[in-house]
Amino acid sequence: MASEGVTEETGRFAPSPTGPLHLGSLFSAVASYVHARALGGRWLVRMEDLDTPRCVPGAADAILTTLDQHALQWDGLTYQHQWIESYYAALEQLRADGHTFACTCSRSQTQESSVYPGTCRQRIVPLDAPHSIRLKVPDETIELFDAIQGRYAQRLRADVGDFVVFRRDRIVAYQLAVVVDDAAQRITHVVRGADLLDNTPRQVLLFRLLGAHAPRYAHVPVLSDRSGQKLSKQTHATAVDAASPSDNLWLILALLGHEPPNDLRGADPTELLTWVTAQWDVSRIPRRATHSEFVCI
């Protein structure tokens, strides 16, 4: 599944339709969009809807509406459920190359340790037994350079262990799906929240094993409320107030180190995005949010 002949810069925003966009998600979307446009490239939206039990009816449409209200116009829209056969083909490639094994360990058996201990690595698991599929992680350090966070490295076997690529409930795991998607769509750079940085070495390894090139990465700081709690759907972050798109963008651009001039106060979202695209400099984005940058919505 090698992604050869990549010439056009391509970024993407990949939300999960488990609820409406909150400010933290919009923050990542804006950073991803502006980065792509500043490079003269395309910006794609991909709905990560494989985890169907968590998907909320109508959430995907609500997310797209919010993006549109903030003038974030995409060049392509896909849904992960459209790529099922590609995920199975990647699983088969990994199996055929000897990189995976079946694991009968339940979540309760493995959650005592944050690192999978390799319990099923050498076991022969009956095909009819409930199981997940894990990747055999090599004992090596995976290193990358992030445009915002700098050098980042993990010794995967010690830090993570053999990780799941296909879940016991027969759902393709995020780590594999995102790699297959990025390779198929020829994504050249990924701009997303720093809470996903520790996933990246696993994805870099999967790109290599599947014969594809990993994109360049830039992990923006994660927004928190005034108590220091990360804005997320799990913490019941409030949905973006789409009635104030200009105000939302102003706040986001300021948090990204690109506060617009006062004469753009109240400007149309398109005008704000045009301004910041011309000024865009990743080096101005802070590595992490300071207390003064905490927001409450």
Secondary structure, 3 states (H helix, E strand, C coil): CCCCCCCCCEEEECCCCCCCCEHHHHHHHHHHHHHHHHCCCEEEEEECCCCHHHCCCCHHHHHHHHHHHCCCCCCEEEEHHHHHHHHHHHHHHHHHCCCEEEECCCHHHHCCCCCCCCCCCCCCCCCCCCCEEEECCCCCEEEEEECCCEEEEEEHHHHCCCCEEECCCCCECHHHHHHHHHHHCCCCEEEEEHHHHHHHHHHHHHHHHCCCCCCEEEEECCCECCCCCECCCCCCCCECCCCCHHHHHHHHHHHCCCCCCHHHCCCCHHHHHHHHHHHCCHHHCCCCCCHHHCCCC
